Amino acid sequence: MKILPHHYYTVTMRSGEYQRVGRCFNLSIQQLSPEQLKSQEVPQPTHILTFRDTQGIRIYTGRIKEQQENKLIFILAEGKEYEFRPI
């Protein structure tokens, strides 16, 4: 999925059987540097996810699970998933 600055996205957070749907904006994904990768624990995260929602700025480290033309799924070490789709 192409991430555009200043665009809104639908975000779905999943944790076990719990699911919450909302909106976010200023989505960005940055690959961790080799120095940052050395300091992380197992399972090894590869990217930093940043976005804004109604509760403020959120910053997470994790892995990209799936990336398609209209969908991005980001997974955190504790098993939470964030799915983003353009609005």
DOTIMAR-119040 format. One record per atom (N, C-alpha, C): z, y, x; residue number from 1; residue in three letters; atom name. Coordinates in nm, 2 decimals, always signed. Example, Ala and Ser with C-alpha at 12.3 -4.5 7.8 and 13.67 -1.06 7.14 Angstrom:
# DOTIMAR-119040
+--------+--------+--------+-----+------+------+
!      Z !      Y !      X ! pos ! code ! site !
+--------+--------+--------+-----+------+------+
!  +0.78 !  -0.57 !  +1.32 !   1 !  ALA !    N !
!  +0.78 !  -0.45 !  +1.23 !   1 !  ALA !   CA !
!  +0.78 !  -0.33 !  +1.32 !   1 !  ALA !    C !
!  +0.71 !  -0.22 !  +1.28 !   2 !  SER !    N !
!  +0.71 !  -0.11 !  +1.37 !   2 !  SER !   CA !
!  +0.79 !  +0.00 !  +1.29 !   2 !  SER !    C !
+--------+--------+--------+-----+------+------+
//
This chain:
# DOTIMAR-119040
+--------+--------+--------+-----+------+------+
!      Z !      Y !      X ! pos ! code ! site !
+--------+--------+--------+-----+------+------+
!  +0.00 !  -0.12 !  +0.08 !   1 !  MET !    N !
!  +0.00 !  +0.00 !  +0.00 !   1 !  MET !   CA !
!  +0.00 !  +0.12 !  +0.09 !   1 !  MET !    C !
!  -0.08 !  +0.22 !  +0.06 !   2 !  LYS !    N !
!  -0.09 !  +0.34 !  +0.13 !   2 !  LYS !   CA !
!  +0.03 !  +0.43 !  +0.08 !   2 !  LYS !    C !
!  +0.11 !  +0.48 !  +0.17 !   3 !  ILE !    N !
!  +0.22 !  +0.56 !  +0.14 !   3 !  ILE !   CA !
!  +0.18 !  +0.71 !  +0.16 !   3 !  ILE !    C !
!  +0.19 !  +0.79 !  +0.06 !   4 !  LEU !    N !
!  +0.15 !  +0.93 !  +0.06 !   4 !  LEU !   CA !
!  +0.27 !  +1.02 !  +0.05 !   4 !  LEU !    C !
!  +0.27 !  +1.12 !  +0.13 !   5 !  PRO !    N !
!  +0.39 !  +1.22 !  +0.13 !   5 !  PRO !   CA !
!  +0.39 !  +1.29 !  -0.01 !   5 !  PRO !    C !
!  +0.51 !  +1.32 !  -0.05 !   6 !  HIS !    N !
!  +0.53 !  +1.40 !  -0.18 !   6 !  HIS !   CA !
!  +0.48 !  +1.33 !  -0.30 !   6 !  HIS !    C !
!  +0.47 !  +1.20 !  -0.30 !   7 !  HIS !    N !
!  +0.43 !  +1.12 !  -0.42 !   7 !  HIS !   CA !
!  +0.55 !  +1.05 !  -0.48 !   7 !  HIS !    C !
!  +0.54 !  +1.02 !  -0.61 !   8 !  TYR !    N !
!  +0.65 !  +0.95 !  -0.68 !   8 !  TYR !   CA !
!  +0.61 !  +0.80 !  -0.69 !   8 !  TYR !    C !
!  +0.71 !  +0.71 !  -0.68 !   9 !  TYR !    N !
!  +0.69 !  +0.57 !  -0.69 !   9 !  TYR !   CA !
!  +0.79 !  +0.51 !  -0.78 !   9 !  TYR !    C !
!  +0.75 !  +0.40 !  -0.85 !  10 !  THR !    N !
!  +0.85 !  +0.32 !  -0.92 !  10 !  THR !   CA !
!  +0.92 !  +0.23 !  -0.83 !  10 !  THR !    C !
!  +1.05 !  +0.22 !  -0.83 !  11 !  VAL !    N !
!  +1.12 !  +0.14 !  -0.74 !  11 !  VAL !   CA !
!  +1.20 !  +0.04 !  -0.82 !  11 !  VAL !    C !
!  +1.19 !  -0.09 !  -0.79 !  12 !  THR !    N !
!  +1.27 !  -0.19 !  -0.85 !  12 !  THR !   CA !
!  +1.36 !  -0.26 !  -0.75 !  12 !  THR !    C !
!  +1.49 !  -0.25 !  -0.77 !  13 !  MET !    N !
!  +1.59 !  -0.31 !  -0.68 !  13 !  MET !   CA !
!  +1.63 !  -0.44 !  -0.74 !  13 !  MET !    C !
!  +1.63 !  -0.55 !  -0.66 !  14 !  ARG !    N !
!  +1.67 !  -0.68 !  -0.71 !  14 !  ARG !   CA !
!  +1.78 !  -0.73 !  -0.61 !  14 !  ARG !    C !
!  +1.88 !  -0.79 !  -0.67 !  15 !  SER !    N !
!  +1.99 !  -0.85 !  -0.60 !  15 !  SER !   CA !
!  +2.04 !  -0.97 !  -0.68 !  15 !  SER !    C !
!  +2.01 !  -1.09 !  -0.64 !  16 !  GLY !    N !
!  +2.04 !  -1.21 !  -0.72 !  16 !  GLY !   CA !
!  +1.97 !  -1.20 !  -0.86 !  16 !  GLY !    C !
!  +2.05 !  -1.20 !  -0.97 !  17 !  GLU !    N !
!  +1.99 !  -1.19 !  -1.10 !  17 !  GLU !   CA !
!  +1.99 !  -1.05 !  -1.15 !  17 !  GLU !    C !
!  +2.05 !  -0.96 !  -1.08 !  18 !  TYR !    N !
!  +2.05 !  -0.82 !  -1.12 !  18 !  TYR !   CA !
!  +1.92 !  -0.75 !  -1.08 !  18 !  TYR !    C !
!  +1.88 !  -0.66 !  -1.17 !  19 !  GLN !    N !
!  +1.75 !  -0.58 !  -1.14 !  19 !  GLN !   CA !
!  +1.77 !  -0.45 !  -1.20 !  19 !  GLN !    C !
!  +1.73 !  -0.34 !  -1.12 !  20 !  ARG !    N !
!  +1.74 !  -0.21 !  -1.17 !  20 !  ARG !   CA !
!  +1.61 !  -0.14 !  -1.14 !  20 !  ARG !    C !
!  +1.55 !  -0.06 !  -1.23 !  21 !  VAL !    N !
!  +1.42 !  +0.00 !  -1.22 !  21 !  VAL !   CA !
!  +1.45 !  +0.15 !  -1.22 !  21 !  VAL !    C !
!  +1.38 !  +0.23 !  -1.13 !  22 !  GLY !    N !
!  +1.40 !  +0.37 !  -1.13 !  22 !  GLY !   CA !
!  +1.27 !  +0.43 !  -1.06 !  22 !  GLY !    C !
!  +1.29 !  +0.56 !  -1.02 !  23 !  ARG !    N !
!  +1.18 !  +0.63 !  -0.96 !  23 !  ARG !   CA !
!  +1.24 !  +0.69 !  -0.82 !  23 !  ARG !    C !
!  +1.14 !  +0.71 !  -0.73 !  24 !  CYS !    N !
!  +1.18 !  +0.77 !  -0.61 !  24 !  CYS !   CA !
!  +1.06 !  +0.85 !  -0.56 !  24 !  CYS !    C !
!  +1.09 !  +0.93 !  -0.45 !  25 !  PHE !    N !
!  +0.98 !  +1.01 !  -0.39 !  25 !  PHE !   CA !
!  +1.02 !  +1.02 !  -0.24 !  25 !  PHE !    C !
!  +0.92 !  +1.08 !  -0.17 !  26 !  ASN !    N !
!  +0.93 !  +1.10 !  -0.02 !  26 !  ASN !   CA !
!  +0.96 !  +0.96 !  +0.05 !  26 !  ASN !    C !
!  +0.89 !  +0.86 !  +0.01 !  27 !  LEU !    N !
!  +0.90 !  +0.73 !  +0.06 !  27 !  LEU !   CA !
!  +0.84 !  +0.73 !  +0.20 !  27 !  LEU !    C !
!  +0.91 !  +0.67 !  +0.30 !  28 !  SER !    N !
!  +0.85 !  +0.65 !  +0.43 !  28 !  SER !   CA !
!  +0.90 !  +0.52 !  +0.49 !  28 !  SER !    C !
!  +0.82 !  +0.46 !  +0.57 !  29 !  ILE !    N !
!  +0.85 !  +0.33 !  +0.64 !  29 !  ILE !   CA !
!  +0.81 !  +0.35 !  +0.79 !  29 !  ILE !    C !
!  +0.91 !  +0.33 !  +0.88 !  30 !  GLN !    N !
!  +0.89 !  +0.34 !  +1.02 !  30 !  GLN !   CA !
!  +0.93 !  +0.22 !  +1.09 !  30 !  GLN !    C !
!  +0.84 !  +0.17 !  +1.18 !  31 !  GLN !    N !
!  +0.87 !  +0.05 !  +1.26 !  31 !  GLN !   CA !
!  +0.98 !  +0.09 !  +1.36 !  31 !  GLN !    C !
!  +1.07 !  +0.00 !  +1.38 !  32 !  LEU !    N !
!  +1.18 !  +0.02 !  +1.48 !  32 !  LEU !   CA !
!  +1.12 !  +0.01 !  +1.62 !  32 !  LEU !    C !
!  +1.18 !  +0.09 !  +1.71 !  33 !  SER !    N !
!  +1.14 !  +0.09 !  +1.85 !  33 !  SER !   CA !
!  +1.19 !  -0.04 !  +1.92 !  33 !  SER !    C !
!  +1.14 !  -0.08 !  +2.04 !  34 !  PRO !    N !
!  +1.20 !  -0.19 !  +2.11 !  34 !  PRO !   CA !
!  +1.35 !  -0.18 !  +2.14 !  34 !  PRO !    C !
!  +1.39 !  -0.05 !  +2.17 !  35 !  GLU !    N !
!  +1.53 !  -0.03 !  +2.20 !  35 !  GLU !   CA !
!  +1.62 !  -0.05 !  +2.08 !  35 !  GLU !    C !
!  +1.57 !  -0.01 !  +1.96 !  36 !  GLN !    N !
!  +1.64 !  -0.03 !  +1.83 !  36 !  GLN !   CA !
!  +1.65 !  -0.18 !  +1.80 !  36 !  GLN !    C !
!  +1.54 !  -0.25 !  +1.82 !  37 !  LEU !    N !
!  +1.53 !  -0.39 !  +1.79 !  37 !  LEU !   CA !
!  +1.64 !  -0.47 !  +1.87 !  37 !  LEU !    C !
!  +1.66 !  -0.43 !  +1.99 !  38 !  LYS !    N !
!  +1.76 !  -0.50 !  +2.08 !  38 !  LYS !   CA !
!  +1.90 !  -0.49 !  +2.02 !  38 !  LYS !    C !
!  +1.93 !  -0.38 !  +1.95 !  39 !  SER !    N !
!  +2.07 !  -0.35 !  +1.91 !  39 !  SER !   CA !
!  +2.10 !  -0.41 !  +1.77 !  39 !  SER !    C !
!  +2.00 !  -0.47 !  +1.70 !  40 !  GLN !    N !
!  +2.01 !  -0.52 !  +1.57 !  40 !  GLN !   CA !
!  +2.06 !  -0.67 !  +1.57 !  40 !  GLN !    C !
!  +2.12 !  -0.71 !  +1.46 !  41 !  GLU !    N !
!  +2.17 !  -0.84 !  +1.45 !  41 !  GLU !   CA !
!  +2.07 !  -0.93 !  +1.39 !  41 !  GLU !    C !
!  +2.09 !  -1.06 !  +1.38 !  42 !  VAL !    N !
!  +2.00 !  -1.16 !  +1.32 !  42 !  VAL !   CA !
!  +2.03 !  -1.17 !  +1.17 !  42 !  VAL !    C !
!  +1.93 !  -1.18 !  +1.08 !  43 !  PRO !    N !
!  +1.79 !  -1.18 !  +1.10 !  43 !  PRO !   CA !
!  +1.74 !  -1.05 !  +1.14 !  43 !  PRO !    C !
!  +1.64 !  -1.05 !  +1.23 !  44 !  GLN !    N !
!  +1.59 !  -0.93 !  +1.29 !  44 !  GLN !   CA !
!  +1.52 !  -0.83 !  +1.20 !  44 !  GLN !    C !
!  +1.57 !  -0.72 !  +1.17 !  45 !  PRO !    N !
!  +1.49 !  -0.62 !  +1.09 !  45 !  PRO !   CA !
!  +1.38 !  -0.56 !  +1.18 !  45 !  PRO !    C !
!  +1.28 !  -0.52 !  +1.12 !  46 !  THR !    N !
!  +1.16 !  -0.46 !  +1.19 !  46 !  THR !   CA !
!  +1.13 !  -0.32 !  +1.15 !  46 !  THR !    C !
!  +1.18 !  -0.27 !  +1.04 !  47 !  HIS !    N !
!  +1.14 !  -0.14 !  +0.99 !  47 !  HIS !   CA !
!  +1.26 !  -0.06 !  +0.93 !  47 !  HIS !    C !
!  +1.25 !  +0.07 !  +0.93 !  48 !  ILE !    N !
!  +1.34 !  +0.16 !  +0.86 !  48 !  ILE !   CA !
!  +1.27 !  +0.21 !  +0.74 !  48 !  ILE !    C !
!  +1.34 !  +0.20 !  +0.62 !  49 !  LEU !    N !
!  +1.29 !  +0.25 !  +0.49 !  49 !  LEU !   CA !
!  +1.37 !  +0.37 !  +0.45 !  49 !  LEU !    C !
!  +1.30 !  +0.47 !  +0.42 !  50 !  THR !    N !
!  +1.37 !  +0.60 !  +0.37 !  50 !  THR !   CA !
!  +1.31 !  +0.65 !  +0.24 !  50 !  THR !    C !
!  +1.39 !  +0.68 !  +0.14 !  51 !  PHE !    N !
!  +1.33 !  +0.74 !  +0.02 !  51 !  PHE !   CA !
!  +1.44 !  +0.82 !  -0.04 !  51 !  PHE !    C !
!  +1.40 !  +0.91 !  -0.14 !  52 !  ARG !    N !
!  +1.49 !  +0.99 !  -0.21 !  52 !  ARG !   CA !
!  +1.49 !  +0.94 !  -0.36 !  52 !  ARG !    C !
!  +1.61 !  +0.94 !  -0.42 !  53 !  ASP !    N !
!  +1.61 !  +0.91 !  -0.57 !  53 !  ASP !   CA !
!  +1.71 !  +1.01 !  -0.62 !  53 !  ASP !    C !
!  +1.76 !  +0.99 !  -0.75 !  54 !  THR !    N !
!  +1.85 !  +1.08 !  -0.81 !  54 !  THR !   CA !
!  +1.98 !  +1.09 !  -0.75 !  54 !  THR !    C !
!  +2.02 !  +0.99 !  -0.67 !  55 !  GLN !    N !
!  +2.15 !  +0.98 !  -0.60 !  55 !  GLN !   CA !
!  +2.15 !  +1.03 !  -0.46 !  55 !  GLN !    C !
!  +2.03 !  +1.08 !  -0.41 !  56 !  GLY !    N !
!  +2.02 !  +1.13 !  -0.27 !  56 !  GLY !   CA !
!  +1.92 !  +1.05 !  -0.18 !  56 !  GLY !    C !
!  +1.94 !  +1.07 !  -0.05 !  57 !  ILE !    N !
!  +1.85 !  +1.00 !  +0.04 !  57 !  ILE !   CA !
!  +1.91 !  +0.87 !  +0.07 !  57 !  ILE !    C !
!  +1.82 !  +0.77 !  +0.07 !  58 !  ARG !    N !
!  +1.86 !  +0.63 !  +0.11 !  58 !  ARG !   CA !
!  +1.79 !  +0.59 !  +0.23 !  58 !  ARG !    C !
!  +1.86 !  +0.52 !  +0.32 !  59 !  ILE !    N !
!  +1.80 !  +0.48 !  +0.45 !  59 !  ILE !   CA !
!  +1.85 !  +0.33 !  +0.47 !  59 !  ILE !    C !
!  +1.75 !  +0.24 !  +0.49 !  60 !  TYR !    N !
!  +1.78 !  +0.10 !  +0.50 !  60 !  TYR !   CA !
!  +1.70 !  +0.04 !  +0.62 !  60 !  TYR !    C !
!  +1.75 !  -0.06 !  +0.68 !  61 !  THR !    N !
!  +1.68 !  -0.14 !  +0.78 !  61 !  THR !   CA !
!  +1.65 !  -0.28 !  +0.73 !  61 !  THR !    C !
!  +1.53 !  -0.33 !  +0.75 !  62 !  GLY !    N !
!  +1.50 !  -0.46 !  +0.69 !  62 !  GLY !   CA !
!  +1.36 !  -0.50 !  +0.74 !  62 !  GLY !    C !
!  +1.30 !  -0.58 !  +0.65 !  63 !  ARG !    N !
!  +1.16 !  -0.63 !  +0.68 !  63 !  ARG !   CA !
!  +1.07 !  -0.61 !  +0.56 !  63 !  ARG !    C !
!  +0.94 !  -0.60 !  +0.59 !  64 !  ILE !    N !
!  +0.84 !  -0.59 !  +0.49 !  64 !  ILE !   CA !
!  +0.81 !  -0.74 !  +0.45 !  64 !  ILE !    C !
!  +0.84 !  -0.77 !  +0.32 !  65 !  LYS !    N !
!  +0.82 !  -0.91 !  +0.27 !  65 !  LYS !   CA !
!  +0.68 !  -0.92 !  +0.23 !  65 !  LYS !    C !
!  +0.62 !  -0.82 !  +0.16 !  66 !  GLU !    N !
!  +0.49 !  -0.83 !  +0.10 !  66 !  GLU !   CA !
!  +0.43 !  -0.69 !  +0.09 !  66 !  GLU !    C !
!  +0.30 !  -0.68 !  +0.13 !  67 !  GLN !    N !
!  +0.24 !  -0.55 !  +0.12 !  67 !  GLN !   CA !
!  +0.10 !  -0.57 !  +0.07 !  67 !  GLN !    C !
!  +0.07 !  -0.52 !  -0.05 !  68 !  GLN !    N !
!  -0.06 !  -0.52 !  -0.11 !  68 !  GLN !   CA !
!  -0.11 !  -0.38 !  -0.14 !  68 !  GLN !    C !
!  -0.23 !  -0.37 !  -0.20 !  69 !  GLU !    N !
!  -0.29 !  -0.24 !  -0.22 !  69 !  GLU !   CA !
!  -0.20 !  -0.16 !  -0.32 !  69 !  GLU !    C !
!  -0.14 !  -0.21 !  -0.41 !  70 !  ASN !    N !
!  -0.06 !  -0.14 !  -0.51 !  70 !  ASN !   CA !
!  +0.09 !  -0.18 !  -0.52 !  70 !  ASN !    C !
!  +0.14 !  -0.25 !  -0.41 !  71 !  LYS !    N !
!  +0.28 !  -0.29 !  -0.42 !  71 !  LYS !   CA !
!  +0.33 !  -0.31 !  -0.28 !  71 !  LYS !    C !
!  +0.46 !  -0.28 !  -0.25 !  72 !  LEU !    N !
!  +0.52 !  -0.30 !  -0.13 !  72 !  LEU !   CA !
!  +0.66 !  -0.36 !  -0.16 !  72 !  LEU !    C !
!  +0.70 !  -0.47 !  -0.10 !  73 !  ILE !    N !
!  +0.83 !  -0.53 !  -0.12 !  73 !  ILE !   CA !
!  +0.90 !  -0.53 !  +0.02 !  73 !  ILE !    C !
!  +1.02 !  -0.47 !  +0.02 !  74 !  PHE !    N !
!  +1.10 !  -0.45 !  +0.14 !  74 !  PHE !   CA !
!  +1.23 !  -0.53 !  +0.12 !  74 !  PHE !    C !
!  +1.27 !  -0.62 !  +0.21 !  75 !  ILE !    N !
!  +1.38 !  -0.70 !  +0.19 !  75 !  ILE !   CA !
!  +1.49 !  -0.67 !  +0.30 !  75 !  ILE !    C !
!  +1.62 !  -0.66 !  +0.25 !  76 !  LEU !    N !
!  +1.73 !  -0.63 !  +0.34 !  76 !  LEU !   CA !
!  +1.80 !  -0.76 !  +0.38 !  76 !  LEU !    C !
!  +1.88 !  -0.75 !  +0.49 !  77 !  ALA !    N !
!  +1.94 !  -0.87 !  +0.54 !  77 !  ALA !   CA !
!  +2.04 !  -0.94 !  +0.44 !  77 !  ALA !    C !
!  +2.10 !  -0.86 !  +0.35 !  78 !  GLU !    N !
!  +2.19 !  -0.91 !  +0.26 !  78 !  GLU !   CA !
!  +2.13 !  -0.97 !  +0.13 !  78 !  GLU !    C !
!  +1.99 !  -0.98 !  +0.13 !  79 !  GLY !    N !
!  +1.92 !  -1.04 !  +0.02 !  79 !  GLY !   CA !
!  +1.87 !  -0.95 !  -0.08 !  79 !  GLY !    C !
!  +1.89 !  -0.82 !  -0.07 !  80 !  LYS !    N !
!  +1.84 !  -0.73 !  -0.17 !  80 !  LYS !   CA !
!  +1.69 !  -0.70 !  -0.14 !  80 !  LYS !    C !
!  +1.62 !  -0.68 !  -0.25 !  81 !  GLU !    N !
!  +1.48 !  -0.65 !  -0.24 !  81 !  GLU !   CA !
!  +1.45 !  -0.52 !  -0.31 !  81 !  GLU !    C !
!  +1.36 !  -0.44 !  -0.25 !  82 !  TYR !    N !
!  +1.31 !  -0.31 !  -0.31 !  82 !  TYR !   CA !
!  +1.16 !  -0.33 !  -0.32 !  82 !  TYR !    C !
!  +1.11 !  -0.31 !  -0.44 !  83 !  GLU !    N !
!  +0.97 !  -0.32 !  -0.47 !  83 !  GLU !   CA !
!  +0.92 !  -0.18 !  -0.51 !  83 !  GLU !    C !
!  +0.82 !  -0.13 !  -0.44 !  84 !  PHE !    N !
!  +0.77 !  +0.00 !  -0.47 !  84 !  PHE !   CA !
!  +0.62 !  -0.01 !  -0.52 !  84 !  PHE !    C !
!  +0.59 !  +0.07 !  -0.62 !  85 !  ARG !    N !
!  +0.46 !  +0.08 !  -0.68 !  85 !  ARG !   CA !
!  +0.43 !  +0.23 !  -0.71 !  85 !  ARG !    C !
!  +0.31 !  +0.27 !  -0.68 !  86 !  PRO !    N !
!  +0.27 !  +0.41 !  -0.71 !  86 !  PRO !   CA !
!  +0.28 !  +0.44 !  -0.86 !  86 !  PRO !    C !
!  +0.31 !  +0.56 !  -0.90 !  87 !  ILE !    N !
!  +0.31 !  +0.60 !  -1.04 !  87 !  ILE !   CA !
!  +0.18 !  +0.66 !  -1.07 !  87 !  ILE !    C !
+--------+--------+--------+-----+------+------+
//
